[in-house]
Amino acid sequence: MLFKKKKSLKRKIAKELDGKYIKVITERKNESEETVGKTGAFIIKGEEILVYSEEKVVFRSLIDDTDFSPLLSLGGVIIHGNDIEHSGMERTLVIYYTYHI
C-alpha cells in the first residue's frame, strides 16, 4: 500500500508541474551546479515527464521512477531520476519557475 501511495503522490506532483513555465535549469554534478537551460516548460506525455528548454528536451523520465522535491522557497523543484533522453543517465536537476510569461 505504501508504494501505491508514493506512486500516486509522484503523479500528483507531476500533474501540478505540467505546463508550468521554467526560468532556469541547473544540473548538480559532484559539488557544483551548471546551467543547462533557460526558459522552457514541463510537459507530461503519457507516463513520462519531459523538461523542455530552448526547443529541446533537457530531461525525460518515467514519472514513477522520478523523485520530486520542492524547494523551500516554493520557487522551483529538484528532480532526480534516470534520463531516458540521454542514455538513461542518472541526473539531478534544480529547476526554477517563471511566474509570468
N, C-alpha and C positions, 0 to 999 in steps of 0.2 A: 504493500500500500504506500509506503514512503517513497518508493521510486516513481510511482504513478503521480503522486503529488508534485514531486520535483520536476517531472517532465511537463506537467500542466502549468507549473509556475514559469518554466522557461518559455513555453509557448505564449503565455500571457504577456511576459515581458517583451518577447519578440513582436507580438501584435501591437503593443504600445509603441515600439520603435518604428514600425512600418510607416514609411512616408515621411518620417522626421528628417529635417534638413541638418546637414553636418557643416560645421565651420572648419574644423581642423582634425586630422587623424595623425596620431603618432604611434610608433611601434616601440615597445620595450624590448631591448636586446641587451642582455647581461645587465650592466649597471647604468645604462643610458637610454634616452628616448630620442628617436629620429622621426622627423616629419615625413610622412609617406603620402599625404594628400591634403588638399584644401578644397573646400566646398564639395558637396555631394549629398547623398541621401541613403537611408536604409530601405531595402526592398525585401519583402517576403515573397518567395517564389516556391510554391508547393511546400515542401518540408525543409527548405533551406532559407537562411538569412544571407543576404548579399549586402556588402558595403560598397557603394559606388563613389568614385571621386574623379573629377576631371574626365568624364566619359569612359572610365574603365572600371573593371571590378577589382577592388583592392583586397577584398576578403570574401570568401564564400564557404559556408559550413552548414552542416545539418543542425537544426535548432536544438534537437535533443542532446547533441554532443557538444554544445557550446555553453560556456559559463558566462553569465552576465552579472556585473556588479556596478550599481550606480555610484557615481562619485558623491562624496559627502555634500558637495555644493548643489547636487542635482542638476548640474550644468553639463553632464555627459555620462558616459558609461565605459567601463572596461570590459572588453570582450576577449575571451580566451578559448581557443579551440584549434582543431586541425583544419587548415585552409585547403579545401578541395581544389580551388582555382590555382594554387601554387604547390602542386605535388604533395598535398596532404601534410605540409609542414606545420608544426605546432607554432602558433603565434599568439601574442598578446598585444591588443590594440587599445589605445586610450582615445576615445572619440568625444569631441566637444560639440554640443549642439549649437545651431544657429537659432536665434529667437525671432528673426524676421527674414523676409526674402529680399 
